[in-house]
Amino acid sequence: LASRPGPLRPGRFLPRDPRVEAPYRLTPQLVFRIGILGFLTFAAFAVLFVRLWSLQVLSGDEFAVAAQNNQLRVEPDYAPRGPIKDRYGRTLVDVANATAVKITPAFLPKRGAYAKLRRLARILRVPLADITADIEKQKGNPAIPVTVKEAATFAEVAYLSELPGTEFPGLRIEETTVRKYPFGDLAAHVLGYVGEISPEQLKSKRGYELGDKIGQGGIEASFDKELRGRDGLLQYRVDSLGRPVSEIEQQELPVPGYAVRLTLDAKLQRAAQQAVIDGINRAQADDKWYARAGAIVALDPKDGAIRALASYPTFDPTVYIRRKKSDLAPLLDPEVAEAEIFPALNRALAGAYPPGSTFKPVTALAAMQEHILTPYNSLPCTGSYKVAGQTFNNWDPTANAPMTLPTALAQSCDTYFYQVGKAFYDLPPERKQPLQLWAAKFGFGKPTGIDVGPETSGLLPTIDWKRRTFTKETDPCCWEVDRLWKPGDSIQLAIGQKDMLASPLQMARFYALLANGGKLVTPHLVSAIEQTGASTGPTPNVPLVHRRYQPPAKELNIDPAAIEVIREGLYEATHSPLGTSSGVFGHFPIGVAGKTGTAEKEIDAGTYMRTEDTAWWCGWGPYGDNPELVVCAVIENGGFGGKVAAPAALQVFEEYFGIEATRVEAEEAD
Amino acid sequence: MVDYAATQRIATRPRARARESSYLRNLDWALLVAVGGIVAYGLWMISGITKDDVAGDPNYYVVRQAAYALIGVAGLFGMSLIDPGFWRKHARLVYGLLVVVLLLTPLFGTSVRNTRRWIDIGAFRFQPSEFGKLLLVIFLAAFLAERGKRIYERQTTTAAIGLAAVPVLLVFLQPDFGTAIVYTAILGAALFIAGTRWSQVSVLLVIGALVATFVLWIGPAIDVEVLKDYQRQRITGFMNPSRDPSGSTWNITQSITAVGAGGVRGRGPEGATQTNYDYLPEHATDFVFASTAEQRGFVGVTVLLLLYLLVIWRAIKVITLARDAFAAIAAGAIAFALLIQIFINVGMTIGMAPITGIPLPFVSVGGSSMVANLLAIGLLQAICVRRR
């Protein structure tokens, strides 16, 4: 029995107290504890061995693959995009080599990423907010590089290359190609632009991957499949910071995209764009302060090949390469776009305007086809026309003479066409609505089928449409009255007013029908898809055509005599002394026939609604059996068609025929 | 006179020879061979792992590591010549030295990645907490051995805990969580071998479990942060590494991938992409085992682990040979400290233990760890030589 030891001796630090020391023996108790220690040791090693066995022996192959994938990067080797050419082979859109700076968000440090990006933004002179917004947009895929700058300058690239790799982890400097626009803003709306694919597009389109570039409008979008070519594949190894540690291996070669050949004529396009601007300036000089926009369509009446498609305001397509948010705001930010009156909008296709008097030939043709109008019987043209207690005025209140159809067209007599409209209204219900039916046959109220988008259908008002549109919900005060088709609806439709809306392209298509003798063409911009590079065919300088586009024209079987009467009226309109645009076209050496239009439109002037006139002119030349060019010009809020739109159209004819007009006297005529 | 002198000489020679031969005979040769094997294997590994780490000098680390190994081996034999009783006699001084050095470390230490663990002396940078392991073993063994008869009393246990808590806290505050765990393991093993009551051992185990729960779980929930954020993330992250492969568990994921990719026969120093392309963090220190596993495969790590097993088995054997309580406790604490370091280090590379920054004994690049561990083996040899 061990004697119980006394208390420890106080006073010194940890005193040694011989009384509490026990003689040492290897007791069974100690042996047991040593045994436990030994057991723990074997257990611990057994656990480690089992785990290592499972990792290395059982799943070794899977982990070997994982380690391989860890450092293997497979990337697309982007194919150079095909060029876009005009009808004579002038390159409108080309590719240029550029150096892109990208950053992979996954490799940014957790702390201090913001400071790094700020520094990068300063070096590349890109707004920091742009970079962070792009990274935020791609939050779900941090391993895909985000483009910081599409085309960095040589100095910027040199500076970044000098920095140690740890300065900007995940930074990549890549040789790429960007779009080049040798003609500046020429046909910007038509050509469209190229941008990185958006998450929404990624969902709806197949065969694209995140980070791919895709056409974002115009030809670039509609013919993206042809233009983009086929991307190659690159493979290389990277270290944990994403820096390449091996040579880049080419797994697949990229195939360059096809060239797209347009029907456009670059010189005519330039003239058309200038004509719109000149038309706006002319309107402004005439105190039409709201005239800020316009469009011109020029096409070949034989097949619908578009020779010029101008829309103003326009934009510089290179802003999509520089990608500076403030430059892009007018195109992408709805509020800024509204303030700048939507420069991204292609008014020639997507602008819907009341056609006004340019619609009168539609009314006349329909009336003759329906035998409710005899062209050479006169109807009175008066200053105003009263029906059902309502008065409809002529644009020229002094008019007072009987007129045949050609004269009424030439002088654009509204009251003549009011009577035709009333005649349509008075038809028995079983005759349906022949004016609208004919207008629909002529392509109004539906898309033209042009190969770029978006385009508007316009609006062709019908009895059904009124009933659908005006309901208790949309028009609580007056829907019961508004939904009815009244005499005024037919009368106003006869002169292309009230609800009727058409795009300049729809209008041009109808005038092509007049010019070609009754065939409805499909307007189109692309004539062929061609092989790029040197052709190996029998004729080396002629590009190899991959596919050709010639949309067929539709024969509508209209009475040729009826068309002839309209043509005669439209020629008189440009040549007879009282014709609405005789002052503009009367002395032009090439016979041009056409119709002015001055369409009333309510516009929002900020605090109140005011009425402004949309100025139109549509027509063709040369007059006769071989028409070559239809031109339709619209100046928004420009006033009289004869004064503003007709001279703009003339400028296009001058360029096309290479002849300058000698005497031009624009007049205030509808 | 001449005869006398001659007889003297004749008399002394066999005795000296006997002393010599008993030293050599009593050395634990198996332990020496196993440790030597691990050191050599480690140097071979380090040369393959660090060949690209210093541009232009593929042997930078291996040369330094070999130099430290030589110093350590010299220290091992020096240590084996000293009677363990010497250390027991000066245990109080040893404790004072331990506390003073650990106090000075934060004051004069060099900060590396926000921790102050190192002290620079001339061209050398040494890590006091590594040597502290051995000092703590010596002190606790002496303290408990001197209280053989009172070992069952609660007072003794609390006194030992209180005295060990000072270095544990000092190391924890550096912060060096891994070494603090090792110190705690030394305390536990010393108490266990010294013969603390089973009831007290189980109470201590329960308290330890509760503290761990609080530090990792309840504490953060009520905003009491004992660990730094990164420490807790690494510790909790090992339980479900695939949750966030790019975040706090990146290290674990890459380490497991490296180990698994090694397969049965390894990918060799050239093919070990996880190591060579820096996917594996700290591939020469904390994660040296993962690099070894990647380069040498299951075969290679089996050799290494069996050598470790041999070392610990021999260390446990030494406990049974100890001539007194001090020697037994010291040997037991050293054996368990080695076991816990190996288990945590290897375990963390294969996702079985938290990432705490404990070096792999005799292999991880680092002079202090190498020398301190070899000195500990020297103490084991000293105990073994002066056996019962």
Interface residues (C-beta under 8 A of the other chain):
Chain A: A2 P5 F13 L14 R16 D17 R19 V20 E21 A22 P23 Y24 L26 Q29 L30 V31 R33 I34 I36 L37 G38 L40 T41 F42 A44 F45 V47 L48 F49 R51 L52 W53 L55 Q56 V57 S59 G60 D61 E62 F63 A64 A66 A67 Q68 N70 Q71 A106 K110 P142 R237 V238 D239 S240 L241 V245
Chain B: R92 F143 A145 E146 R147 G148 K149 R150 I151 A189 F192 I193 G195 S246 G247 Q254 I256 T257 A258 V259 G260 A261 G262 G263 V264 R267 T273 Q274 Y277 D278 Y279 A293 E294 G297 F298 V301 T302 L305 Y308 L309 I312 W313 I316 I319 T320 A322 R323 D324 A325 A328 G332 A335 F336 L339 I342 F343 V346 G347 I350 M352
